[in-house]
């Protein structure tokens, strides 16, 4: 989050009594071309926490890594979840980029990144969560 604070958004709602309840968050991070290319090749070593150590770059035509897009389990498949994905799409559209990348850990995540035009590039079965790398280049 410190790398690119404007790429992160916390989603929530006001509940009875005026309290604010967090419901999910989205995040995107500009990454170096070399990092994108490793994801594009589906390099298994990118699985798990290794992605956190990859070099980030300032925005301005770089590649974007969709770090997260999630809501609390009870809201999956609801209008709130759709607003979160639309909000992420808006954030992506406002950030100059040449391509998108993501690692997914569920079929739900795969469906979301496919809506962004990404295709599966490789799967890492060496982790407990079986991550799949997805990428797409902007034409």
trRosetta pair geometry for C-beta under 8 A, 3 or more apart (Angstrom, degrees):
i j d omega theta_ij theta_ji phi_ij phi_ji
1 4 7.7 -99 -157 63 29 53
1 5 6.0 52 168 -104 75 66
1 8 5.1 -14 -127 -20 93 161
1 27 7.1 -82 -92 -127 78 134
2 5 6.9 4 -123 -60 25 91
3 29 5.7 35 95 -140 130 113
3 56 4.5 50 -171 69 137 167
4 7 4.1 26 123 9 112 124
4 8 7.5 132 99 -19 75 88
4 28 7.3 -67 106 98 139 61
4 29 5.1 159 29 -125 133 64
4 30 5.9 138 -82 13 149 85
4 56 6.7 -136 -28 178 108 141
4 59 7.1 96 -130 -38 125 105
5 8 6.1 -67 -160 31 43 105
7 27 5.8 68 126 -163 91 62
7 28 4.2 -116 -168 67 115 70
7 29 5.8 157 100 -75 161 44
7 30 7.6 -159 -61 -19 149 73
7 64 8.0 -175 -134 -146 134 108
7 67 7.5 92 132 10 120 123
7 91 6.6 115 -141 168 57 129
7 95 7.0 36 -99 -80 96 157
8 25 6.6 4 -171 179 88 114
8 26 7.1 174 -146 91 46 54
8 27 4.4 1 -103 -106 81 92
8 28 7.9 -166 -66 27 51 51
8 67 7.8 -36 -91 62 90 138
9 25 6.4 171 87 -154 51 70
9 26 5.0 3 52 53 97 94
9 27 7.5 -171 21 -73 61 54
9 87 6.2 -119 93 146 158 128
9 88 7.8 -151 40 -81 126 65
9 91 6.7 -145 -17 -65 129 146
10 22 5.9 -53 180 -129 110 108
10 24 7.9 166 -160 93 51 39
10 25 4.9 -28 -108 -101 56 102
11 22 7.3 97 79 -160 48 65
11 23 5.1 -67 111 68 91 93
11 24 4.6 -6 57 65 118 81
11 25 6.2 -171 11 -84 81 40
11 26 7.2 58 -27 -8 112 90
11 71 6.9 -50 80 -103 136 91
11 80 7.6 137 153 179 134 98
11 83 7.6 142 -143 104 139 105
11 84 5.4 -70 -41 -100 167 100
11 87 7.2 154 -83 46 120 161
12 20 5.3 61 131 175 141 91
12 21 5.5 174 -163 84 101 45
12 22 4.6 -61 -88 -104 115 38
12 23 5.1 151 -110 3 45 86
13 20 7.4 168 85 -151 28 60
13 21 5.6 -18 61 57 77 96
13 23 6.0 46 -4 -31 95 132
13 80 7.9 -58 -51 -120 126 133
14 18 6.2 -29 -164 -145 109 40
14 19 7.2 144 -154 77 59 36
14 20 5.8 -37 -95 -96 60 65
14 21 7.8 145 -113 13 12 81
15 18 7.9 -36 70 44 50 7
15 19 5.3 -25 56 70 95 90
15 20 7.6 156 10 -106 81 16
15 21 5.1 45 -21 -15 123 122
16 19 7.6 4 75 28 45 95
22 25 7.5 -9 -173 -49 113 96
23 71 5.6 -3 148 -150 88 91
23 72 5.5 -90 -158 1 61 106
23 75 6.0 41 -176 -6 113 162
23 80 6.4 -66 146 169 149 139
24 69 8.0 31 163 180 121 44
24 70 5.2 -152 -150 105 104 54
24 71 3.4 -60 -62 -101 144 55
24 72 6.2 -125 -61 -16 84 61
24 75 7.1 -114 -36 73 125 138
24 80 7.8 138 11 145 130 107
24 81 7.7 95 -25 -107 168 65
24 84 5.4 -22 96 -110 141 150
25 68 6.2 31 98 105 89 125
25 70 6.8 6 52 57 61 79
26 68 6.3 -165 -140 96 33 72
26 69 4.9 23 -117 -106 89 71
26 70 7.9 162 -81 19 57 50
26 84 6.0 165 -49 -178 115 88
26 87 6.2 173 13 99 153 105
26 88 4.3 -143 -158 -83 149 102
26 91 6.8 160 116 22 130 150
27 66 7.6 124 88 -172 57 48
27 67 3.7 -45 101 68 107 120
27 68 4.6 39 33 39 102 90
27 69 7.8 -145 29 -58 57 58
28 64 5.0 3 179 -175 117 114
28 65 6.7 159 -159 78 63 47
28 66 5.4 -31 -103 -108 88 51
28 67 6.0 -170 -95 6 24 89
28 88 7.1 128 -39 -158 113 90
28 91 6.1 165 16 121 129 120
28 92 6.2 151 -75 -85 167 78
28 95 6.7 -177 102 39 138 161
29 56 5.5 -75 170 -120 109 124
29 64 7.0 142 71 -157 36 64
29 65 4.8 -20 63 59 90 101
29 67 5.3 71 -8 -49 104 119
30 56 6.0 96 82 -172 69 87
30 57 5.3 -90 127 73 109 70
30 58 6.4 10 83 146 152 12
30 59 4.5 -157 -60 -79 146 66
30 62 4.3 75 -169 76 107 136
30 63 7.0 121 -159 71 61 42
30 64 5.9 -44 -97 -97 51 65
30 65 7.8 135 -134 14 4 81
30 95 7.3 -143 -68 171 99 126
30 97 7.4 -150 -113 -99 86 98
31 35 4.2 -97 165 83 118 137
31 36 5.8 144 95 -51 112 82
31 54 6.3 11 -144 123 117 121
31 55 7.2 112 -159 91 71 58
31 56 5.8 -65 -102 -115 54 59
31 57 6.7 74 177 17 14 88
31 62 6.7 172 61 151 35 118
31 63 5.2 -46 66 84 84 96
31 64 7.0 125 13 -130 85 14
31 65 4.7 61 -24 -24 129 112
31 101 6.8 -53 43 45 142 130
32 35 4.7 98 60 3 80 102
32 36 7.2 -144 98 -3 44 86
32 54 7.4 -141 31 161 101 93
32 55 4.7 20 -11 92 133 106
32 56 7.2 -156 -25 -128 81 12
32 57 5.0 109 -77 -28 69 118
32 62 7.1 -58 -101 -156 28 120
32 63 7.4 -5 98 38 14 106
33 36 5.6 -55 -150 37 35 113
33 37 6.2 36 153 -21 68 106
33 62 7.3 -122 -52 -149 71 76
33 63 6.3 123 -97 -9 48 120
33 98 8.0 -2 -101 66 94 136
34 37 5.7 -53 -146 36 31 112
34 38 6.6 34 153 -21 63 102
34 55 7.4 38 62 49 112 118
35 38 5.8 -52 -152 32 32 111
35 39 6.7 29 151 -13 64 104
35 54 4.5 100 -120 173 128 129
35 55 6.2 -155 -44 56 124 73
35 63 7.2 -164 77 72 92 129
35 65 7.4 -52 129 -56 126 128
35 101 7.7 -159 126 52 88 162
36 39 5.8 -59 -154 39 33 109
36 40 6.1 37 149 -24 68 108
36 63 3.8 11 -70 95 142 174
36 65 7.8 -143 -88 -66 77 87
36 99 5.6 103 -165 83 142 128
36 101 5.4 -161 -128 -35 74 138
36 135 6.7 116 -171 -133 82 133
37 40 5.2 -49 -142 35 34 117
37 41 6.4 32 156 -16 64 103
38 41 5.9 -56 -150 38 30 107
38 43 4.5 -49 -176 21 85 137
38 45 7.9 -64 -179 67 125 95
38 46 5.8 143 131 -62 112 127
38 54 7.9 -148 55 -124 140 134
39 42 7.4 36 179 -76 37 32
39 43 7.2 -74 -77 31 26 89
39 46 5.9 167 -89 -174 71 175
39 65 7.6 164 -45 -108 163 101
39 101 4.3 68 105 -154 158 137
39 103 7.5 -113 -133 -61 114 86
39 121 6.6 100 151 62 61 150
39 133 4.8 -165 -164 -164 76 124
39 134 8.0 -20 164 62 111 29
39 135 5.4 130 116 -62 103 122
40 99 7.9 -12 -73 158 121 153
40 101 7.2 -89 -54 -100 72 116
40 121 5.7 -145 -163 -128 30 158
40 133 7.8 -127 -62 143 15 125
40 135 4.5 -70 -94 52 73 165
41 121 6.8 86 84 165 9 124
41 122 7.0 10 124 -22 47 140
42 120 7.9 48 -99 159 122 66
42 121 3.8 -161 -63 130 94 83
42 122 1.7 122 -176 -18 118 124
42 123 7.3 -13 -166 -7 118 38
42 133 4.9 180 -117 57 61 128
43 46 5.2 92 85 -15 90 104
43 122 6.9 111 -1 68 20 160
43 133 7.6 58 40 -32 53 165
44 47 6.0 -18 -179 -14 60 114
44 122 6.5 -113 -66 148 67 128
44 123 7.9 8 -103 101 91 34
44 124 4.4 134 -148 -106 79 93
44 126 6.2 85 170 9 119 124
45 50 6.1 -129 154 160 69 172
46 50 5.7 -145 -146 93 31 121
46 51 5.8 58 -178 -75 82 85
46 54 7.5 18 -132 -59 94 137
46 103 6.9 -160 128 -79 106 131
46 124 7.3 -150 66 -47 69 142
46 131 8.0 -119 102 106 82 137
46 133 6.3 61 78 -84 136 129
47 50 6.5 57 66 29 39 118
47 51 8.0 -42 -170 -31 8 98
47 103 7.1 153 -117 -150 53 142
47 124 3.5 -132 -65 104 138 167
47 126 6.1 146 61 64 154 96
47 127 4.8 -155 155 -22 128 130
47 131 4.7 163 -130 45 91 128
48 51 7.4 173 89 1 32 89
48 124 7.7 -114 -15 114 83 150
48 127 4.8 177 -57 -105 108 139
48 129 7.7 138 -87 36 77 110
48 131 7.0 -154 -42 -8 53 141
49 52 5.3 -32 -174 16 70 118
49 53 7.5 60 140 -14 77 97
50 53 5.9 -61 -163 35 47 108
50 54 7.2 62 143 -42 70 94
51 54 5.6 -37 -159 3 44 120
51 65 7.3 168 -174 -176 119 151
51 103 6.3 -126 -61 -1 153 142
57 62 4.9 174 81 -109 120 155
58 62 7.3 146 85 -20 41 138
59 62 6.0 -118 -127 27 40 109
59 95 5.5 -90 -143 -164 142 96
59 96 6.0 124 167 52 95 85
59 97 7.6 -58 -146 -69 92 79
60 96 5.5 30 -136 71 24 133
61 96 5.0 -29 -56 139 50 119
61 97 7.0 152 -144 -108 21 19
61 98 5.9 43 180 -38 66 102
62 96 7.7 86 22 103 59 85
62 97 6.3 -38 79 -121 50 70
62 98 6.9 -94 159 16 13 97
63 97 6.0 80 -131 -162 27 98
63 98 5.8 -59 -78 61 70 85
63 99 4.6 -18 -124 65 100 90
63 100 7.2 -175 -170 -79 81 20
63 101 6.3 39 157 -5 118 110
64 92 6.3 167 100 -131 164 88
64 95 6.2 98 -85 105 138 129
64 97 4.5 -44 -16 -114 106 151
64 99 7.4 -170 30 94 68 46
64 100 5.3 -21 71 -112 94 68
64 101 7.2 176 92 27 46 72
65 100 7.9 139 -97 -165 24 56
65 101 5.0 -32 -106 75 70 97
65 102 6.7 138 -166 -86 62 49
66 69 6.4 -20 171 -22 114 111
66 88 7.1 60 -140 180 112 129
66 92 7.6 -21 -87 -83 102 123
66 100 6.3 28 -26 -172 104 104
66 101 7.2 -168 14 86 75 42
66 102 4.1 -21 56 -87 104 111
66 113 6.6 -176 56 -102 148 100
66 116 7.2 172 -45 0 151 172
69 84 6.3 141 -169 139 85 107
69 85 6.2 70 178 -98 134 69
69 88 5.1 -23 -107 -61 121 162
69 109 7.5 138 62 -126 95 81
69 112 5.8 -167 87 161 139 157
70 84 7.7 -79 78 151 11 153
71 75 4.3 -83 140 85 130 119
71 76 6.2 171 72 -71 104 60
71 78 7.9 -109 107 46 158 102
71 80 6.1 130 -140 119 156 105
71 81 4.9 -121 18 -97 146 81
71 84 5.5 -162 -56 -16 110 160
72 75 5.3 74 64 13 78 106
73 76 5.9 -32 -157 -8 42 114
75 78 4.9 -84 -166 33 65 129
75 80 4.7 -53 -169 76 126 129
75 81 5.5 159 137 -50 88 93
76 81 5.6 79 -131 -82 35 152
76 108 6.7 -44 -155 -135 128 152
77 81 6.1 45 6 36 16 151
78 81 5.2 109 53 5 65 97
78 82 7.3 -121 107 -1 42 88
79 82 5.4 -52 -151 36 38 115
79 83 6.5 44 150 -23 67 101
80 83 5.6 -51 -151 32 34 113
80 84 6.7 37 150 -22 64 101
81 84 5.6 -49 -153 29 36 115
81 85 6.8 30 152 -13 66 103
82 85 5.9 -55 -150 38 35 107
82 86 6.2 33 152 -17 67 108
83 86 5.6 -56 -144 41 32 111
83 87 6.1 38 154 -24 65 106
84 87 5.7 -54 -149 34 28 114
84 88 6.6 30 151 -18 62 103
85 88 5.6 -50 -150 35 34 113
85 89 6.4 38 150 -21 64 103
85 112 5.9 -136 -118 -137 122 106
85 115 7.2 30 177 81 133 150
86 89 5.5 -50 -148 35 35 115
86 90 6.5 39 151 -21 64 103
87 90 5.6 -51 -151 33 33 114
87 91 6.5 34 151 -18 64 103
88 91 5.6 -53 -149 36 35 112
88 92 6.3 37 151 -20 67 104
89 92 5.6 -52 -148 36 32 113
89 93 6.3 34 153 -21 65 106
89 116 7.2 -159 -104 -97 89 92
90 93 5.7 -53 -146 35 31 112
90 94 6.5 24 157 -14 64 108
91 94 6.0 -61 -148 39 30 107
91 95 6.4 16 157 -13 65 114
92 95 6.1 -71 -147 40 29 103
92 97 7.2 -55 -168 20 78 142
92 100 6.9 9 -148 -98 132 126
92 116 7.2 -51 142 -134 178 122
97 100 6.7 67 135 -67 145 70
97 138 6.3 123 104 -15 77 139
98 137 6.5 -18 151 -154 76 81
98 138 5.4 -133 -161 39 33 105
99 135 6.3 18 166 -176 118 98
99 136 6.2 -170 -154 96 82 45
99 137 4.2 -39 -96 -110 111 54
99 138 5.8 -140 -73 -3 47 76
100 113 7.8 -174 131 -154 122 92
100 116 5.7 -89 106 145 164 129
100 117 7.4 104 43 68 130 93
100 118 5.8 -98 96 -72 109 111
100 135 6.6 168 90 -151 55 53
100 136 5.4 7 51 52 94 86
100 138 7.7 85 -16 -47 84 90
101 118 7.5 130 -116 -125 29 132
101 133 7.2 -19 -166 -168 97 89
101 134 6.8 157 -155 88 49 57
101 135 4.6 -10 -102 -101 79 87
102 109 7.4 -155 146 169 130 106
102 113 4.7 -139 54 -105 145 138
102 116 7.9 96 -11 55 134 145
102 118 6.3 31 27 178 107 178
102 133 7.7 159 86 -153 44 47
102 134 4.9 -9 60 59 88 104
102 135 7.8 174 21 -76 60 49
103 131 4.6 2 180 -174 109 123
103 132 6.9 153 -158 71 59 38
103 133 5.7 -28 -100 -95 75 60
103 134 7.6 172 -89 18 25 77
104 109 3.6 169 -144 112 103 120
104 110 4.9 144 126 -64 167 65
104 112 7.9 160 -108 51 124 97
104 113 6.1 -124 -58 3 125 136
104 131 6.7 146 68 -154 38 66
104 132 5.0 -20 57 57 93 94
104 134 6.3 37 -11 -8 110 120
105 109 6.1 63 40 19 55 153
105 129 4.3 -26 -141 165 119 120
105 130 6.9 117 -144 71 67 63
105 131 5.6 -37 -84 -96 75 71
105 132 8.0 175 -78 16 30 76
106 109 4.7 102 57 5 79 100
106 110 7.1 -135 101 -5 46 86
107 110 5.3 -49 -149 34 39 117
107 111 6.5 43 152 -22 67 99
108 111 5.9 -54 -155 31 31 111
108 112 6.8 30 150 -18 63 104
109 112 5.6 -53 -152 33 36 112
109 113 6.5 24 157 -10 69 105
110 113 6.2 -60 -146 41 30 101
110 114 6.1 34 155 -23 65 109
110 120 7.4 -2 -139 -72 111 107
110 132 6.6 19 -91 67 108 141
110 134 7.3 154 -129 -57 67 141
111 114 5.7 -55 -146 35 29 115
111 115 6.8 36 152 -25 61 101
112 115 5.8 -55 -162 26 33 113
112 116 7.3 25 146 -12 63 102
113 116 5.4 -52 -157 36 46 113
113 118 4.3 -43 159 54 97 133
113 134 4.5 102 136 91 145 159
114 117 7.6 77 -175 -58 36 8
114 118 6.3 -97 -88 63 35 74
114 119 7.7 66 -114 -90 76 44
114 134 7.6 -101 -64 -147 60 148
116 136 6.9 -175 121 29 85 135
117 136 4.5 147 114 174 92 176
118 134 3.8 74 146 155 127 111
118 135 5.8 166 -144 88 98 4
118 136 4.5 -125 -96 -18 54 105
119 134 6.4 170 78 -150 21 82
119 135 7.1 -34 54 63 69 54
119 136 6.4 102 5 -77 78 89
120 123 7.3 2 -175 -55 118 90
120 132 5.4 -39 -133 173 104 121
120 133 7.3 103 -159 78 57 52
120 134 5.6 -44 -91 -94 43 80
121 132 8.0 137 45 172 60 75
121 133 4.6 -55 62 100 104 101
121 134 6.4 160 1 -107 91 24
121 135 5.5 21 -34 16 139 100
122 132 7.2 176 92 -153 38 60
122 133 4.9 11 55 39 82 114
123 130 6.6 1 -177 -177 104 84
123 131 7.2 172 -153 94 58 44
123 132 4.8 -23 -102 -103 81 79
123 133 7.5 -149 -75 14 34 73
124 127 5.7 42 120 6 112 103
124 130 6.9 -180 84 -149 61 39
124 131 4.9 6 48 60 108 88
124 132 7.7 -163 18 -79 69 33
124 133 7.6 71 -18 -26 98 95
125 130 5.6 8 -112 -116 60 87
127 130 6.6 -161 72 -51 83 29
127 131 6.0 23 49 -2 138 98
